[in-house]
Amino acid sequence: MESFMFGYVRPEKELLLMRDFNRYRSIYCGLCKTIKERYGNLPRLTVTYDMTFLATLLLSLSREDSEIVREGCLLNPMTKKAISKNHPALDFAADGSIILAYYSALDNAQDEKPVKGRFQSLLLKRSGEKVRRLHPELSVKIEVILQELSEIEKGDYDPAAADIFGRLLAEVFAEGARLLDHPDRELLIRVLPDVGFALGKWIYLLDAFDDREDDLHNKQWNPLLKFSEPDSRNFVEEILRECEEEVDRLLALLPYQRDGVIIGNIATIGLPGTRERVLAGNELPRI
C-alpha cells in the first residue's frame, strides 16, 4: 500500500449548517488556490480533505482569520464563491500537501509502484525542491520516516507501520503548530503533534482495510494481510475507535478562536461516519 494522504478526514456535510459548510468549502478552495499561487496549476492535484482539515484547524486556532474574497475557480470560472486567502495556515497546508505528495512519489518510485512514482515525482520535482528549501528540517524528517516505513513494508505484514505513519503526520502538525500566532502557543505545540499522530494512525489503518482485497489480489504489501478478513475488520475497528476517541479528547483541549463547530463535526461525526462506510465497503460521498 502507498504511504500518502487519502481524503478520509472529512466533515459530515448533512449535519453542518449551510454557513459552516460554506466556510469549510472556502478553506478547501482557498487551499487549492494557495497551492496554485505557491507552486503552479498542476500541483493543485495534491489538495486533499486531510490537509483541508489541517488548514481549518490552524485557522481555527490563529489569532487572525484569513481574508475572504469572492472568485471563480478552474472548474467554475464564471461562478464566484467565497475563498479563504492570504493566511499562514493556508500557506503551510499548501506546503504540507506538496511535501507529502512529493516524498510519497519518491518513495513509490523506489518501491512498489516505480512507474507511477517516477512519473509523479517528475511532475512534482520543481515543487518538491521549492518546499524542501522552505522547510528543510521537516523535509529531512519526512524522508527519514518514509524510509523507515519503506523498510517495514519490505518485511512481514506488520500493523505497527501505522504508528510510523502517525509519527510522520505528527511532524507535519508539529511544524504547523510552531507557525501559529496564539497566546497559548506552547499548548498547541504540545497537543497538535498528538492529534497528528492519532489521525495518521487512523488514516493508515483505514486505508489498509480499504485496500486489503486489492492488495491481496495484486500481491502487494498490506499490514492487515497478517489476519483473515473478519479478524482484520475486528482489529481495525477497535483501533480506529480508539484513535477517534483520542482525537476528540485532544481537540477538546484546544482554545478555538473560530470554526469549532466544523472541527467538532469532523472529529465526532465525520471520522466515525467515514470509518463505518469504509468498513461496510461503501463508497465515500463527494463533498
C-alpha positions as MATLAB code, in Angstrom:
seq = 'MESFMFGYVRPEKELLLMRDFNRYRSIYCGLCKTIKERYGNLPRLTVTYDMTFLATLLLSLSREDSEIVREGCLLNPMTKKAISKNHPALDFAADGSIILAYYSALDNAQDEKPVKGRFQSLLLKRSGEKVRRLHPELSVKIEVILQELSEIEKGDYDPAAADIFGRLLAEVFAEGARLLDHPDRELLIRVLPDVGFALGKWIYLLDAFDDREDDLHNKQWNPLLKFSEPDSRNFVEEILRECEEEVDRLLALLPYQRDGVIIGNIATIGLPGTRERVLAGNELPRI';
ca = [
       0.000    0.000    0.000;
       1.061    3.574   -0.591;
       2.146    5.976    2.126;
       0.247    9.159    1.377;
      -2.841   11.120    2.302;
      -6.165    9.692    1.244;
      -9.056   12.106    1.788;
     -10.659   10.294    4.721;
     -10.615   13.207    7.203;
     -13.805   14.937    6.134;
     -16.908   16.563    7.588;
     -20.382   15.074    7.612;
     -21.912   17.611    5.240;
     -25.576   16.948    6.040;
     -25.022   17.765    9.717;
     -23.340   21.126    9.146;
     -25.283   24.364    8.927;
     -25.018   25.910    5.474;
     -22.859   28.769    6.754;
     -20.411   26.302    8.319;
     -20.278   24.142    5.212;
     -19.703   27.227    3.062;
     -16.875   28.191    5.392;
     -15.342   24.719    5.021;
     -15.638   24.919    1.244;
     -13.997   28.346    1.268;
     -10.998   26.827    3.068;
     -10.842   23.843    0.692;
     -10.960   26.166   -2.319;
      -8.548   28.558   -0.623;
      -6.049   25.740   -0.102;
      -6.336   24.794   -3.761;
      -5.768   28.414   -4.821;
      -2.854   28.793   -2.410;
      -1.172   25.718   -3.890;
      -1.576   27.289   -7.329;
      -0.107   30.615   -6.202;
       2.874   28.973   -4.486;
       3.546   26.060   -6.832;
       1.550   26.391  -10.052;
      -1.532   24.761  -11.553;
      -0.526   21.108  -11.787;
       0.315   20.672   -8.073;
      -3.271   21.628   -7.225;
      -3.981   17.932   -7.746;
      -2.367   17.354   -4.340;
      -5.194   19.084   -2.445;
      -6.982   16.661   -0.088;
      -9.648   16.738    2.609;
      -6.954   15.662    5.068;
      -4.849   18.766    4.527;
      -8.006   20.883    4.374;
      -8.633   19.679    7.918;
      -5.155   20.831    8.920;
      -5.747   24.225    7.289;
      -9.116   24.531    9.069;
      -7.591   23.521   12.397;
      -4.728   26.015   12.110;
      -7.133   28.778   11.056;
      -9.453   27.964   13.950;
      -6.571   28.469   16.391;
      -4.986   31.548   14.805;
      -5.356   34.994   16.312;
      -6.290   36.493   12.934;
      -8.636   34.949   10.376;
      -7.961   34.638    6.658;
      -9.271   37.118    4.132;
     -12.483   36.118    2.370;
     -12.799   37.056   -1.292;
     -15.260   36.061   -4.000;
     -13.622   34.474   -7.024;
     -14.219   31.922   -9.726;
     -12.121   28.779   -9.990;
     -10.704   26.496  -12.646;
     -13.747   24.214  -12.625;
     -16.351   27.010  -12.398;
     -14.697   30.185  -13.723;
     -17.993   32.038  -14.219;
     -19.377   31.340  -10.743;
     -17.867   33.407   -7.950;
     -17.794   31.901   -4.478;
     -16.191   32.608   -1.120;
     -12.484   31.770   -0.991;
     -10.228   31.939    2.084;
      -6.913   33.573    1.166;
      -3.715   35.155    2.432;
      -3.044   33.363    5.689;
      -0.024   31.448    7.049;
      -2.280   28.475    7.843;
      -3.179   28.125    4.174;
       0.431   28.622    3.141;
       1.603   25.865    5.448;
      -1.202   23.465    4.482;
      -0.238   24.052    0.837;
       3.408   23.321    1.652;
       2.379   20.237    3.623;
       0.333   18.971    0.684;
       3.378   19.214   -1.569;
       5.742   17.671    0.997;
       3.540   14.621    1.464;
       2.805   14.186   -2.240;
       6.395   14.644   -3.383;
       8.052   12.391   -0.836;
       5.346    9.770   -1.273;
       6.051    9.804   -5.023;
       9.789    9.432   -4.418;
       9.111    6.566   -2.031;
       6.850    4.812   -4.541;
       9.451    5.287   -7.281;
      11.859    3.178   -5.239;
       9.417    0.553   -4.031;
       6.089   -0.923   -5.017;
       4.921    1.419   -7.802;
       8.088    2.539   -9.596;
       6.494    3.717  -12.855;
       3.715    5.692  -11.181;
       6.111    7.013   -8.542;
       8.705    8.176  -11.062;
       6.023    9.911  -13.125;
       4.545   11.682  -10.093;
       7.932   12.686   -8.700;
       8.923   14.100  -12.085;
       5.735   16.181  -12.221;
       6.321   17.458   -8.684;
      10.102   17.842   -8.900;
      10.193   21.640   -9.056;
       7.558   21.988   -6.325;
       9.358   19.422   -4.191;
      12.656   21.261   -4.470;
      10.967   24.525   -3.511;
       9.222   23.085   -0.466;
      12.479   21.453    0.619;
      14.063   24.913    0.683;
      11.115   26.354    2.611;
      11.005   23.555    5.214;
      14.415   21.849    5.239;
      14.145   20.283    8.709;
      10.630   18.959    8.155;
      11.638   17.587    4.753;
      14.518   15.633    6.276;
      12.241   14.235    8.994;
       9.676   13.140    6.396;
      12.393   11.468    4.308;
      13.708    9.550    7.317;
      10.256    8.401    8.440;
       9.221    7.343    4.929;
      12.438    5.362    4.630;
      11.589    3.615    7.895;
       8.089    2.923    6.595;
       9.525    1.605    3.341;
      11.765   -0.808    5.242;
       8.938   -2.213    7.353;
       6.821   -2.645    4.204;
       9.522   -4.912    2.759;
       9.212   -7.371    5.633;
       6.433   -9.374    7.249;
       2.953   -7.894    7.440;
       3.063   -5.618   10.473;
       0.281   -3.259   11.652;
       2.944   -1.287   13.563;
       3.503    0.509   10.250;
       0.510    2.645   11.226;
       2.493    4.082   14.134;
       5.247    5.132   11.746;
       2.781    6.971    9.532;
       1.342    8.510   12.691;
       4.785    9.902   13.511;
       5.009   11.353   10.016;
       1.750   13.266   10.363;
       2.730   14.280   13.902;
       5.790   16.049   12.470;
       3.624   17.930    9.971;
       1.172   19.029   12.673;
       4.053   19.998   14.971;
       5.529   22.260   12.305;
       2.125   23.854   11.758;
       1.737   24.494   15.490;
       5.090   26.283   15.646;
       3.929   28.718   12.973;
       0.769   29.774   14.817;
       0.257   33.199   16.354;
      -1.655   32.391   19.541;
      -1.286   33.351   23.227;
      -1.389   29.636   24.184;
       1.142   28.657   21.544;
       3.019   26.320   23.892;
      -0.186   24.344   24.497;
      -0.683   23.987   20.745;
       2.903   22.813   20.281;
       2.245   20.066   22.864;
      -1.196   18.975   21.651;
      -1.181   19.235   17.850;
       1.550   16.624   17.262;
      -0.515   14.119   19.264;
      -3.555   14.957   17.120;
      -1.431   14.334   14.040;
      -0.172   11.011   15.392;
      -3.662    9.684   16.165;
      -5.007   10.885   12.821;
      -2.061    9.462   10.899;
      -2.513    6.067   12.518;
      -6.258    6.224   11.803;
      -5.706    7.178    8.138;
      -3.130    4.461    7.558;
      -5.194    1.631    9.040;
      -8.425    2.729    7.387;
      -6.684    2.857    4.019;
      -5.104   -0.535    4.687;
      -8.559   -2.028    5.220;
      -9.912   -0.218    2.159;
      -7.089   -1.660    0.023;
      -6.900   -5.101    1.612;
      -8.668   -7.128   -1.079;
      -6.923   -5.340   -3.956;
      -3.549   -5.781   -2.269;
      -4.260   -9.467   -1.685;
      -5.198   -9.927   -5.350;
      -2.211   -7.921   -6.628;
       0.246   -9.427   -4.132;
       1.016   -6.010   -2.624;
       2.151   -5.493    0.956;
      -0.633   -4.696    3.396;
      -0.311   -4.890    7.198;
      -3.767   -6.424    7.523;
      -2.890   -9.446    5.397;
      -1.461  -10.778    8.632;
      -5.087  -11.535    9.583;
      -8.121  -13.121    7.983;
     -10.716  -10.690    6.620;
     -13.030  -10.981    9.668;
     -10.099  -10.643   12.064;
      -8.818   -7.656   10.067;
     -12.171   -5.949   10.432;
     -12.328   -6.536   14.187;
      -8.712   -5.490   14.715;
      -9.048   -2.316   12.656;
     -12.390   -1.250   14.063;
     -11.142   -1.407   17.639;
      -8.029    0.666   16.922;
      -9.884    3.159   14.727;
     -12.384    3.792   17.514;
      -9.528    4.321   19.970;
      -7.897    6.815   17.592;
     -11.185    8.672   17.147;
     -11.621    8.949   20.906;
      -8.057   10.231   21.250;
      -8.535   12.835   18.510;
     -11.771   14.018   20.130;
     -10.133   14.201   23.578;
      -7.142   16.172   22.294;
      -9.156   18.584   20.177;
     -11.338   19.366   23.205;
      -8.235   20.807   24.913;
      -7.674   23.489   22.286;
      -8.643   27.187   22.612;
     -10.533   27.854   19.387;
     -10.887   31.365   18.029;
     -13.436   30.285   15.389;
     -14.714   27.268   13.417;
     -15.018   24.992   16.450;
     -18.287   23.636   15.038;
     -16.526   22.431   11.880;
     -13.692   20.828   13.840;
     -16.201   19.129   16.143;
     -18.234   17.847   13.202;
     -15.168   16.275   11.594;
     -13.862   14.760   14.837;
     -17.080   13.376   16.314;
     -19.231   12.648   13.239;
     -17.037   12.734   10.140;
     -14.367   10.278   11.287;
     -16.819    7.654   12.635;
     -19.039    8.061    9.562;
     -16.117    7.534    7.203;
     -14.973    4.507    9.205;
     -18.435    2.955    9.041;
     -18.692    3.486    5.276;
     -15.256    2.062    4.529;
     -15.718   -0.978    6.776;
     -19.084   -1.604    5.114;
     -17.477   -1.434    1.670;
     -19.417    1.678    0.639;
     -18.046    4.497   -1.487;
     -17.395    7.798    0.243;
     -19.715   10.604   -0.883;
     -18.412   13.631   -2.713;
     -18.368   16.737   -0.534;
];
